[in-house]
Amino acid sequence: MRRALKIVVQVVWAVSMVTLGTWIGAAHGWVYHGWLGAIVLGAVGFGVGALLAASPSAVLQSMSGWF
């Protein structure tokens, strides 16, 4: 049960970080550069989101200084 919950949390974290990175990149690209910018910066955001998903503890630790 505990292991299954850990896997579910990891999957939710990874999907949310990749989605958030892609969405932010695409939105920024759309506003400032149009379609091409949305596609390119969405792809960059996807990569950044994947990196953030790989290390949740580093992300949470860096965010702790913001609050």
C-alpha positions, 0 to 999 in steps of 0.5 A: 500500500505504501509503495503504491502510494509513493508511485502514484505521488511520483507519477502525479509530480512528474506529470504536473511538472512537465505539464506546467513547464510546457504550459508556461513555455508555450504561453510565453512563446505565444504572447511574445513570439506567436505560433513558432515561439509557442512551439519552440518555447513549449518544447524548451518548457517540456525539457525543463519540466522533465528536469524538474520532475527528476528531482522533486527534493531539489525543487521543493528545497529551492522553493522553500526560500521563496516563502 
